[in-house]
Amino acid sequence: MVVMNDQILGARDVHKTDTMTVDSFKAPLFGVMGLVADNVCHFYRSGIRCHTLDSEFDISETQELPKVDIVYGYQDDDRALLDACVESGSKGVVLAGAGTAAISARLVPAVKDAIASGVAVVRVSRSSLGLVGHNVEFDDDVYGTSSGDTLNPAKARILLMLALTRFSSRASIQACFDRY
C-alpha cells in the first residue's frame, strides 16, 4: 500500500502522475482502497490479486534477480535494441508498445529470435493506463509472448524478474501476470 494525502492506494494500482506535486500518487484505474481520517484508516475495498504474504516468491536466498530490460516501441523501430538486450544477457524483456502493446512488423522477427533463444518477452502498453489482454491485437500464443495486464513497464519488469526466479515456461509466466 501507499498512504499519502489521507488516501490508501494499492501498490499494484498506484501511479506517479506528476513529477513534483504532493498529490502526484493516484490509482486512476481502480481508485483508492480507503481513506485516513483523524488518524484512523477506513478501508472500503481490498486488492484481489495475490501480493505480499500470498506470493509464491521468496527471494531471501537469491543473490541477484535475473536481468530484465525494457524496450519502448515506436514508429519504424527496428530490432537493434531488442537484439542488444538479448546479446547482453537479458533473461527477459518487457516490450512497451503503443496502445494495446502493438509490436511492429519490423520487430516481430527479433521477438521470435529472442524467444527462441530462451528470453521471456512480455507485452505492456507504453500508455500510462489501460489493459493489455492476452492475444488482444497480437497473437501471444503464436509468437510465445506474454501480456502484462494493467501493469506499467516498470512494474511488469519487477514481476518478470520475480517470475524468472521460479519459472521458464511462457504459460507459467503468463499465469503470474494473470495472478498478480
N, C-alpha and C positions, 0 to 999 in steps of 0.2 A: 504494500500500500504506500501511497504518498499522501501525506496530510499537510495541506497548505491552505492558508486563507479560509480556514473553517470548513474546508471540503475534504472528504475522504475519497481518494481515487484509487482504483485498482491499478497495480503496477503494469499489468499487461496492456491496459487501455490508455494509460496516460501518455500525452504528447506534450512536448515543449512547443508552444505555438508562437513565441516571440523571443527575440534574443535578449531582451533586457527587462521587460516589465515584471513586476512581482506577481501578477496574476497569470503568468505565462503557462502554467501547467493546467491542462484540461483533458477531459476524456470525451471528445466530441462525438464519437460513435455510440458509446454506451452510457455515458453520463456518470454522475457521481454515485458512489456506493453509500454515502452518508454525509452527515454534517456534524460539526462540532459546535456546541452551544453551551456557554457557561462551563467550559472545560469538561463537558460530557460528550462522549461520542454517541451519535444516534445513527444506527445502520438501517438502511432501507432495502438493500439488496446485497447479495454476495456474488463473487465470481463463481461460475460453474465449471470453468476449465481447471485442470489439475495445476497445482502450484505448491511450492514450499514443501510441507510435510507429506503431501500426496505425490510428490515427484519420485520417479524411479532413479533419478540421478544422484550419485554420491561421488563427488569429486575430491573428497577429503584425502584420498591417497594418490590423486592424479598430480603428476609433476607439471604437466603442461597440457593445455587443451589443444585439440587439432587446429591446424591453420585453416581459417576460412576467410575468404576475401569477398568484397562486394564490388560488382561491376555494374555501372549505370549504363543503361541502354539509351541510345539517341539516334536520330535520323542518320542514315548512312553509316552507322557504326560498322566496324569490321571485327575480325576475330583477334586482333593483336592483344587487347587487354585480357581477354579470357585465356588465350594461349599463354600469356606471360604468367598468369596466376597458376595455371597447371604446371608450367615449367619450373616455377619457383617452389613447388611442393605443396600447394594447397590441397587439402583433403576435401574441401567443399567450396562452392561459390554460390553466393546469393546474387541472382540477376535481377536488378531493379529496372523493370521495363515500364514503358508508357502505359497509361490507362490500366487495363486489367493484366498488366505484366506481359505485354506483347514482346515476342522475340523476333527480330528482323530476319528475313530470309538469308541475309548475308552472314548472320551469326549462327544459324542452325547447324551448319557443318562443324563449327567449333564446339557447340554444345554436344553434338553426337560424339566427337572425338574425346571431349573431357569425360563424358560418362563412360565411354569405352575404356578409358584409362583408369577408371575407379573413382573419379571425382564426383561427389554428390552435387547436384545442381538444383537449387530452389528458386522458383519464380516469385517475386513480390512486386508490388507497384512502387514506382518512384513518387507517385502522388502521395499527398500527406494522409489521405484516408481512403478506405474502401476495401472491399473483399476481392481477393484473388482466389477463385474457386478452382478446384481440381478439374482439369480438362475443359476449362472455360476459355475459349478463344485460342487455345493451344493444346495440342493433344499430348498431355503429360504421359499417358500410358504408352503411347507410341514411341516417344523420344526418351523416356526414362527420367523425366524431371519430376519434381515435387512442387506443390503450390503452397504458398505461405499464409493463406487465410487473410486475416486483417493485420498481420504484423508488419511493421515498417522494416526497412532494410537492416537497421542496426539490431533490432530485437530478433529478427529472423537469423541474423548471423550468430547471435549468442545461443539461440535454440539449436541451430545446426551444429555448432561446436559441441554442445552438450550431447545431442543425439549421436554424433560420431564417436563419442566415448563408449557407446554401447551397441550401436547398430551400423551395418554397412548396406543393407538392402534398401532399395528405394521404397518398398512397401512399408518397412518399419520406420523409415524417416518420415514418410508421408503421414503415418499414424501419429507420430509425435506432433506434427503441425496440426493435425485434426484434434488432438487431445489437449494441447497446451495453448 
